[in-house]
Amino acid sequence: MKCTIDNTIDRSVKRGKKLDVISRYLRLKYRVTIEKAALKERLRSIGIQYDLA
C-alpha cells in the first residue's frame, strides 16, 4: 500500500496538484488521512522537491 500511495503522490505532484488536493484524494480513494507535514516528509523521502509557491 505504501508504494501505491507514494506513486499517487508522485504523479499528482508532477501534474501540479496542491498538497490539500492530494491529501483529499488519498482520503477519498484509499481512506488514509495524511497531514500536510507528513505529506511533505513523504515527498522528501521520495526525492521530490515541492515548490510551495
N, C-alpha and C positions, 0 to 999 in steps of 0.2 A: 504494500500500500504506500510505503514511503516513496518508492520510485515513481509511482503513478502521480502522487501529489507533486513531487519535485518536477516531473515532466510538465505537468499542467502549469505550474508556476513559471517554469522556463518559457514555455510557449506564450503565456499571457504577457510576460514582461517584454518579450521580443516583439509582440504585437502592439505594445504601447499602453497596455491596460494599467490602471492605477491600483495601488495596494488595497484600497477599500473594495474595489470591484472584484479583485482576485479573491480576497477573503470571503466576500459574499458568495461568490461562485462555489468555492470549496465547501462552504457551509451548506449550500443548497444541494450540490451534486453528491458530495461524499459524506455529508453530515459530520464534518470536522470543523471545529472552531479554532481558528488560528488568529492570535492578536497581531497587530501591526509590528510590534517589536520582534516577535517570534518569526514573523514572515520575513522581516529584514535580515534576521540572523540566518534563516534558511537560504535566502538569496546569497548571502555572503559565503555560506558553506558550499553552495553550488558553484560559486565563482563568477557571479553576475554582478556587475556594477550598476546599481539602480540610481537614476538621477531623480532627485526629489523635486525638481523644478516643474 
